[in-house]
Amino acid sequence: MLGIMRKYKESVVIKVVFVIIVASFVGTIFLVWGEGGSNSGPKAYAAKVNGGKISLEQYQRSYYQLRGIYEQLSGKSLTPDQEKQLGIKKAALDKLVDSLLISQEARKMGIKVTKDEIVAAVAAVPAFQKDGAFDFKLYQQTLKSNRLTPQEFEDGQEEDLMIKKARQKITDKAQVSDDEALAAYKKRNDKVDLQFVSFSPADVRGEVKLTEQDLTAYLQAHQEQFKTPEQISISYLLVDPAKFTGKVTVTDEEVQTYYQRNIDRFQGKGGILPFAEVKDQAKADAIKAKAAKQAYEATADALNKNLKGADLAAAAKGLGVSISETPLFTAVAPPAQLAGEAELVKRSFMTKQGEFGGPVETKKGIYIVKVKERKPAAVPPLAQIKSQVEARAAIDKAQELAKKKAEEALAAFGKNSVPAKAQDSGPFGFSEKSPLVPKIGASPEVMQAAFDLTTQAPAAKTVFKINDRWYAIKLKNRIAADTASFQQTKEELKKELLPKKQQDAIAAWVKELRAKAKIDINAALITE
């Protein structure tokens, strides 16, 4: 799910402000800039941009709308961890900041919006249309139900139109040159042949030498990997509700009530079975339920009577049961006698040493537990786990060494030297959909880098990791495609490249506005 959303993340985030307005009129209001609500106290705003304020309410609307878009893409609700991975809170606030910056710049550019343009924009909102035409009564009703005045909404529309006009001015300046079109043509039709060198940790494992000092430092830096889990041992007693069954009686009324409350348990092929047919079964079940309740109450009473001092022996004597004990165990590896008793294990680890825990009711019965011993999680001395530390440190060091050797090979490529064990990929063409580089593997990064290399700068700028190997690459040869057909396809290619050029122009413009702006972000909103 996250993979799908990341795939569309940029296109969605870039257009989110405008998509929301087209899809639903309610989105417009978060573009109405001002001092926000009447919040008081420190940071009673989402952000301040060159003196303009984005209110907490505007941020909340932007955040919920953006989250809704991602949930529509995935078809599922997002968990807090997924939201954090996608950076939804930051993206929502960033878009508001960017929009405010553009709005402020639009005014400096002298951009105006006419009343007729606002009227046309309002009339075009689907939420205000009935049978395909603008309905003034529906407009008023919809705004009222969302606690908006016409003036507020129309101010938002004006702001939106101003932002669109400002963006349009920037995109209108973006043009794809003949040289850019030719470069794209060559990229799609040329073929390249690479020289490359690769190293994996396995290749260099024999060169890794670790001293005692290295192991000590590694253990210090990776304590969580070697920390032993917390352990406890417990004493407990178990009350079996079956022992109370012979002491329990139920009236006909109680049986009837049990049947009604648990009617879904009495299903036959044709549906719910009538009470008369299942009366005996209902009675037996009602007795079991009543016995379980009495067993729980008796256990709870014994626990409370002996709570002071946590006298488990006295509680066991009062209930007529014996005490069992366990050896030390961890939360993920309980002893065989507690197999399947996840709730009991969980409660045991939550109980302080020397105190009672419970009652804990499970399928086996009702428990009272007492923690005998607790050994906290700890990092053993290096001497005890030296082999484990050495094995993991060797893996990490081999990974580092493999990368270092690839970087050394890349440096050699940069000096027009051919490192030992260099290989040729053989000629291949560019592909975004199937970025398979011969003898190297599938890698969009290597594919892109390969076709960005030139005879003037043949070595890549960085090494690449594919699976467990590090690669250094250099352009060996570029086989130029016949450009005879370029002139016939040039204009069509320019049209195809233009949206990306426009998008880049907007991004560069907004980046420049941000660099010059005075922006105060309420960091608590995006870090909580």
Buried (B, 14 or more C-beta within 10 A) or exposed (E): EBEEBEEEBEEBBBBBBBBBBEBBBBBBBBBBBEEBEEEEEEBBBBBBBBEBBBBBBBBBBBBEBBBBBBBEBBEEEBEEEBBBEBEBBBBBBBBBBBBBBBBBBBEEBEBEBEEEBBEEBBBEBEEBBEEEEBBEEEBEEBBEEEEBEEEBBBBBBBBBBBBBBBBEBBBEEBEBEEEBBBBBBBBBBBBBBBBBBBBBBEBBBEEBEBEEEBBEEBBEEBEEEBEBEEBBBBBBBBBBBEBBBEEBEBEEEBBBBBBEEEBEBBEEEEEEBEBEEBBEBBBBBBBBBBBBEBBBEBBBBBBEEBEEEBBBEEBBBBBEBEBBEBEEBBBEEBBEEBEEBEEBBEBBBEBEEEEBBBBBBBEBBBBBBBBBEBEEEEBBEBEEBBEBBBEBBBBBBBBEBBBBBBBBBBEBBBEEEEBEEBEEBEBBBBEEEEBEBEEBBEBEBBBEBBBEBEEEEBBBEEBBBBEEBBBBBBBBEBEEBEEEEBEEEBEEBBEEBBEEBBBEBBEEBBEEBBEEBEEEBBEEBBEE
